[in-house]
Amino acid sequence: MEQTADGPAMTEEPTRRDAPYRAGQTALLLVDMQRIWVEPGLDPAHGAARGEYHARLDGLVIPNQQRLLRAARKARIDVLHTIIESLTSHGRDRSLDHKLSDMHVPKGAPEGRIIEALAPVEDEIVLPKTSSGVFNSTNIDYVLRNLGVRYLIVAGIVTDQCVDMAVRDAADRGYAVTLVEDACATYTEARHEAALRAFGGYCWVARTEEVEARLLALGA
């Protein structure tokens, strides 16, 4: 890949949203797959019963993300995880929105860890954020450009909040984004479908089997 003074150059523009992935230019981003948002009862501020949401997580989203992780690791592409976690124990560094929403995961809190089923392995990057948008409160853009990434695959929770912002912000910054819709969830199916209609124009909306097959082909 061509180099610039600021790092790897983004070359060979994709000509369509579902353009084939390229080895060395593709990364997987899993958004906020933490115990506090996945395990019922761990979020006292937003802990209303969410049967539909947890059923989708357990029966569809987590198994599909495990498939994506296995394929990504086999293809040896970069894997990044975001988590919501304050930089301080009391959270004074949080965004105003998170303060007003009473959203606070203290630094190092056990409930803030990524769930065991999706636990990062060596050299997978974990980015703690204190806003809904990972591109707003982390250095992910700097990291992705240094890694030479042009194709960003996104999955996680929740579809119409943090996932939505990751997709839109990545697209605006020049990444070819794939959203794996059956590896995402929000609190109702109606909200999930409405989100896909709202931000689907910024990405290729794909299913797990399609993305998994492409990743496995990269690693073949």
C-alpha positions as CSV (number, residue, x, y, z in Angstrom):
1,M,0.0,0.0,0.0
2,E,1.2,3.5,-0.8
3,Q,2.5,5.5,2.1
4,T,2.0,9.1,3.0
5,A,3.6,11.3,5.7
6,D,0.6,10.5,7.9
7,G,0.6,6.8,7.4
8,P,-0.8,4.3,4.9
9,A,-2.7,6.0,2.0
10,M,-6.3,4.9,1.2
11,T,-6.0,3.8,-2.4
12,E,-8.1,1.9,-4.8
13,E,-11.5,3.5,-4.1
14,P,-14.4,1.0,-3.7
15,T,-16.8,1.4,-6.6
16,R,-19.9,0.2,-4.7
17,R,-20.9,-0.3,-1.1
18,D,-20.7,-4.1,-1.3
19,A,-17.3,-4.0,-3.0
20,P,-15.1,-7.1,-2.2
21,Y,-13.0,-6.8,0.9
22,R,-9.2,-6.6,0.5
23,A,-6.6,-8.4,2.6
24,G,-4.7,-6.0,4.8
25,Q,-7.5,-3.3,4.4
26,T,-10.4,-4.9,6.3
27,A,-11.3,-4.8,10.0
28,L,-14.1,-6.0,12.2
29,L,-15.6,-3.6,14.8
30,L,-17.8,-5.0,17.6
31,V,-19.7,-2.3,19.4
32,D,-20.4,-2.4,23.2
33,M,-20.8,-6.1,23.8
34,Q,-20.3,-5.7,27.5
35,R,-21.8,-7.5,30.5
36,I,-23.8,-4.5,31.6
37,W,-25.7,-4.2,28.4
38,V,-26.0,-8.0,27.7
39,E,-26.7,-9.7,31.0
40,P,-30.1,-8.9,32.5
41,G,-30.1,-6.9,35.7
42,L,-26.6,-5.4,35.6
43,D,-27.7,-1.9,34.5
44,P,-29.7,-0.3,37.3
45,A,-30.3,2.9,35.5
46,H,-31.7,1.3,32.3
47,G,-32.6,-2.1,33.6
48,A,-36.3,-2.5,32.6
49,A,-37.2,-5.9,31.5
50,R,-36.3,-6.4,27.9
51,G,-37.4,-9.9,26.9
52,E,-37.4,-9.3,23.2
53,Y,-34.0,-7.7,23.3
54,H,-32.3,-10.4,25.4
55,A,-33.9,-13.2,23.4
56,R,-32.4,-11.7,20.2
57,L,-29.0,-11.3,21.8
58,D,-28.8,-14.8,23.1
59,G,-30.5,-16.6,20.2
60,L,-29.1,-14.7,17.2
61,V,-26.7,-11.8,17.8
62,I,-24.1,-13.4,20.1
63,P,-23.9,-16.6,18.0
64,N,-23.5,-14.6,14.8
65,Q,-20.8,-12.4,16.3
66,Q,-19.0,-15.5,17.4
67,R,-19.1,-16.7,13.7
68,L,-17.8,-13.3,12.6
69,L,-15.0,-13.4,15.1
70,R,-13.9,-16.9,14.1
71,A,-13.8,-15.9,10.5
72,A,-12.0,-12.6,11.1
73,R,-9.4,-14.4,13.2
74,K,-8.9,-17.0,10.6
75,A,-8.5,-14.3,7.9
76,R,-6.1,-12.5,10.2
77,I,-7.8,-9.2,9.8
78,D,-7.8,-6.6,12.6
79,V,-10.5,-6.9,15.2
80,L,-11.5,-3.9,17.4
81,H,-14.0,-3.8,20.3
82,T,-15.6,-0.7,21.8
83,I,-16.9,-0.5,25.3
84,I,-18.6,2.3,27.2
85,E,-16.3,3.0,30.2
86,S,-15.4,6.2,31.9
87,L,-11.7,7.2,32.2
88,T,-12.3,7.9,35.9
89,S,-14.1,6.0,38.7
90,H,-16.6,8.8,39.2
91,G,-17.2,9.6,35.5
92,R,-16.6,13.3,35.4
93,D,-15.0,12.8,32.0
94,R,-18.2,11.5,30.5
95,S,-20.1,13.3,27.7
96,L,-23.0,15.6,28.9
97,D,-25.4,13.2,27.2
98,H,-24.2,10.3,29.2
99,K,-24.4,12.3,32.4
100,L,-28.0,13.4,31.7
101,S,-28.8,9.8,30.8
102,D,-27.2,8.5,34.0
103,M,-25.0,6.2,31.9
104,H,-21.8,5.5,33.8
105,V,-19.5,2.4,33.7
106,P,-16.6,3.2,36.1
107,K,-13.1,2.5,34.9
108,G,-12.3,-1.1,35.5
109,A,-15.7,-2.1,36.7
110,P,-16.4,-5.9,36.2
111,E,-19.8,-5.2,34.6
112,G,-18.0,-3.2,31.9
113,R,-16.0,-6.1,30.6
114,I,-16.7,-7.6,27.2
115,I,-18.8,-10.8,27.6
116,E,-16.8,-14.0,27.8
117,A,-18.3,-15.4,24.6
118,L,-16.7,-12.5,22.7
119,A,-13.6,-11.9,24.8
120,P,-10.7,-10.3,22.9
121,V,-7.6,-12.3,22.3
122,E,-4.1,-11.0,22.1
123,D,-3.6,-7.9,19.9
124,E,-7.3,-7.2,19.5
125,I,-7.9,-3.6,20.3
126,V,-10.3,-2.4,23.0
127,L,-11.4,1.2,22.8
128,P,-13.2,2.7,25.9
129,K,-15.6,5.5,24.9
130,T,-17.5,8.0,26.9
131,S,-20.1,9.0,24.3
132,S,-22.4,7.1,21.9
133,G,-20.1,7.7,18.9
134,V,-16.8,5.8,18.9
135,F,-15.4,8.3,16.4
136,N,-16.2,11.2,18.8
137,S,-14.6,10.0,22.0
138,T,-11.8,7.6,20.9
139,N,-8.9,7.7,18.5
140,I,-10.4,5.0,16.3
141,D,-10.0,6.9,13.1
142,Y,-6.3,7.4,13.8
143,V,-5.9,3.7,14.7
144,L,-7.7,2.5,11.6
145,R,-5.7,4.7,9.2
146,N,-2.5,3.5,10.8
147,L,-3.6,-0.1,10.3
148,G,-4.4,0.7,6.6
149,V,-8.1,-0.2,7.0
150,R,-10.5,0.9,4.3
151,Y,-13.3,-1.7,4.7
152,L,-15.0,-1.6,8.2
153,I,-17.4,-4.3,9.2
154,V,-19.7,-3.3,12.1
155,A,-21.9,-5.3,14.5
156,G,-23.1,-4.8,18.0
157,I,-25.6,-2.9,20.2
158,V,-27.7,-1.0,20.1
159,T,-28.6,-0.7,16.5
160,D,-30.3,2.7,16.6
161,Q,-27.8,4.4,18.9
162,C,-24.1,3.5,19.2
163,V,-24.1,1.2,16.1
164,D,-25.9,3.9,14.1
165,M,-23.3,6.5,15.0
166,A,-20.4,4.2,14.2
167,V,-21.7,3.5,10.7
168,R,-22.6,7.1,9.8
169,D,-19.3,8.5,11.2
170,A,-17.2,5.9,9.5
171,A,-18.9,6.5,6.2
172,D,-18.3,10.2,6.5
173,R,-14.6,9.6,7.1
174,G,-14.2,7.6,4.0
175,Y,-14.5,4.0,5.1
176,A,-16.5,1.4,3.1
177,V,-18.9,0.2,5.8
178,T,-20.6,-3.1,6.2
179,L,-23.4,-3.4,8.8
180,V,-24.1,-7.0,9.7
181,E,-27.8,-6.6,10.6
182,D,-28.4,-10.0,12.2
183,A,-25.4,-9.5,14.5
184,C,-27.0,-6.3,15.9
185,A,-29.9,-5.7,18.3
186,T,-31.9,-2.9,19.9
187,Y,-34.8,-3.0,22.3
188,T,-37.5,-3.9,19.9
189,E,-37.6,-5.4,16.4
190,A,-39.5,-2.3,15.2
191,R,-36.7,0.0,16.3
192,H,-34.1,-2.3,14.7
193,E,-35.9,-2.2,11.4
194,A,-36.5,1.5,11.5
195,A,-32.7,2.1,12.2
196,L,-31.7,0.0,9.2
197,R,-34.0,2.1,7.0
198,A,-32.6,5.3,8.4
199,F,-28.9,4.6,8.1
200,G,-28.8,1.8,5.5
201,G,-27.8,4.3,2.8
202,Y,-24.5,4.8,4.5
203,C,-23.4,1.2,4.3
204,W,-23.8,-2.3,2.8
205,V,-26.5,-4.0,5.0
206,A,-25.5,-7.7,5.0
207,R,-26.2,-10.9,6.8
208,T,-23.7,-13.0,8.8
209,E,-23.4,-15.7,6.3
210,E,-22.5,-13.3,3.5
211,V,-19.8,-11.5,5.5
212,E,-18.5,-14.8,7.0
213,A,-18.0,-16.2,3.5
214,R,-16.1,-13.2,2.3
215,L,-13.8,-13.3,5.4
216,L,-13.1,-17.0,5.0
217,A,-12.2,-16.4,1.4
218,L,-9.7,-13.8,2.5
219,G,-8.1,-16.3,4.7
220,A,-8.1,-19.1,2.2
